[in-house]
Amino acid sequence: MTPFQKKALHILLTVPKGKVITYGGIAERMGNKKLSRAVGNVLHNNPDGESYPCYKVVDAQGRLSHSYAFGGKEEQKRRLEADGVIVNNYQVDLSEFGYLF
């Protein structure tokens, strides 16, 4: 894994149960919010969905991923709801469930 990948995945691990973070939120914590697309690529190629909970990552509007790597948006929704996150129409209220917003 590259240092960039390791850092993105490390930040992902800081997101507590019941919260979500955006791709841009991870990129911003890495020092450059413009790297959100690169963060998305790291998460899409996540080597271990059980160890690195990429289901906790949503887009800037709180929408679930159409291409969630471990089973699609239905699976992402199921995992978020299991964590206590309310998902309406495949979207999360970032003001309630966003981490560090």
C-alpha positions as CSV (number, residue, x, y, z in Angstrom):
1,M,0.0,0.0,0.0
2,T,1.2,3.5,-0.7
3,P,1.5,6.1,2.0
4,F,-1.6,7.9,0.5
5,Q,-3.6,4.8,0.7
6,K,-2.5,4.0,4.3
7,K,-3.3,7.5,5.4
8,A,-6.8,7.5,3.8
9,L,-7.6,4.1,5.4
10,H,-6.3,5.2,8.8
11,I,-8.6,8.3,8.7
12,L,-11.5,6.0,7.8
13,L,-10.8,3.9,10.9
14,T,-11.3,7.0,13.1
15,V,-15.0,7.3,12.1
16,P,-17.1,6.1,15.1
17,K,-20.0,3.8,14.9
18,G,-23.2,5.7,13.9
19,K,-21.3,8.3,11.9
20,V,-20.3,8.8,8.3
21,I,-17.7,10.9,6.6
22,T,-17.4,12.2,3.0
23,Y,-14.7,11.5,0.5
24,G,-13.9,15.2,0.7
25,G,-13.8,15.0,4.5
26,I,-11.1,12.3,4.4
27,A,-9.2,14.3,1.7
28,E,-9.4,17.4,3.8
29,R,-8.0,15.6,6.8
30,M,-5.2,14.4,4.5
31,G,-4.4,18.0,3.7
32,N,-6.1,18.6,0.4
33,K,-9.9,18.5,-0.1
34,K,-9.4,18.4,-3.9
35,L,-8.1,14.8,-3.5
36,S,-11.6,13.5,-2.8
37,R,-11.7,11.6,-6.1
38,A,-8.4,9.9,-5.3
39,V,-9.8,9.0,-1.9
40,G,-12.7,7.4,-3.7
41,N,-10.4,5.3,-5.8
42,V,-8.6,4.1,-2.6
43,L,-11.8,3.1,-1.0
44,H,-13.2,1.5,-4.2
45,N,-10.0,-0.7,-4.2
46,N,-10.2,-1.3,-0.5
47,P,-8.3,-4.6,0.2
48,D,-10.5,-5.6,3.1
49,G,-14.0,-4.3,3.7
50,E,-14.3,-5.9,7.1
51,S,-11.1,-4.2,8.4
52,Y,-11.7,-0.9,6.6
53,P,-15.3,0.1,6.9
54,C,-15.7,2.1,3.6
55,Y,-19.4,1.8,3.9
56,K,-19.2,4.8,6.3
57,V,-18.2,7.1,3.4
58,V,-20.8,9.1,1.5
59,D,-20.6,11.9,-1.1
60,A,-20.7,15.6,-0.2
61,Q,-24.5,15.6,-0.1
62,G,-24.7,12.5,2.1
63,R,-25.7,10.1,-0.8
64,L,-24.7,6.5,-0.8
65,S,-22.3,5.1,-3.4
66,H,-23.8,3.6,-6.6
67,S,-20.7,1.5,-6.8
68,Y,-20.1,0.4,-3.2
69,A,-17.4,-2.2,-3.7
70,F,-18.9,-4.8,-1.3
71,G,-22.4,-5.3,-2.5
72,G,-23.8,-2.1,-3.9
73,K,-25.8,0.7,-2.3
74,E,-28.3,-1.8,-0.7
75,E,-25.5,-3.4,1.2
76,Q,-24.1,0.0,2.2
77,K,-27.5,1.0,3.4
78,R,-27.9,-2.2,5.4
79,R,-24.5,-1.7,7.1
80,L,-25.1,1.9,7.9
81,E,-28.5,1.1,9.4
82,A,-26.9,-1.7,11.4
83,D,-24.6,1.1,12.9
84,G,-27.6,3.2,13.8
85,V,-27.4,5.6,10.9
86,I,-30.8,6.6,9.4
87,V,-30.8,6.4,5.6
88,N,-33.7,8.0,3.7
89,N,-33.9,7.5,-0.1
90,Y,-30.2,6.3,-0.1
91,Q,-29.1,9.5,1.6
92,V,-27.8,10.4,5.1
93,D,-28.4,13.6,7.0
94,L,-24.8,14.9,7.4
95,S,-25.9,17.5,10.0
96,E,-27.0,14.5,12.2
97,F,-24.7,11.7,11.3
98,G,-21.7,13.4,9.7
99,Y,-18.4,12.9,11.6
100,L,-16.5,16.2,12.4
101,F,-18.9,18.4,10.4
